[in-house]
């Protein structure tokens, strides 16, 4: 087994083995949205984002995940990283630094990891993953996996954070679209047994969900994004995952079976 499986940050333990590597394909499959005509990012209305400007847009996942903040920076134009003209390339540097600072300014965030994979969707999208303060086990390259493993952060805190980041970015221009959650002053008559008060408090207050009333005029609703893996997973792998999902192995002790 490779050395990294012994690192404290490696999320799994127990009996695991390395998958057999497939033979390389002759021709690679196209990525999602290779053509701008069927690109989800191009079709998404501004309301699906937490902040927009003339040339850039920032969006969140469609729901809270394990990390304090996970954001995607997208160019408004249908371009990939290597295709950016000089103006956008320079602005990408400025936007990356700005967004890193904004996310790092949130309570409980120690570090912001910036990633670009680009195997899943063609439209340029940079990931900003916040590593929670004090969680040393989350340091490093497995952070995107931990995001899907840890329990989601409370929705109210997540929406507050989104609004803070949007407001921070708007200090330099553009338009903030995420609003802080409205506090429900009227206490619920009884606390629900399943403890979903966070969801109730936060429900309907954000602008990042396509189900919001102000998003209904949009020609094409934004495709919900639940995690890094969901967006970065190539289509052909997603199909293979669905086919193999019959085995209900929890992530913690999954023994990979070659499909
Ligand atoms: Zn596009």
Boltz pocket constraint, residues with backbone or C-beta under 6 A from the ligand:
constraints:
  - pocket:
      binder: B
      contacts: [[A, 33], [A, 36], [A, 39], [A, 40], [A, 41], [A, 42], [A, 43], [A, 76], [A, 77], [A, 78], [A, 79], [A, 123]]
      max_distance: 6.0
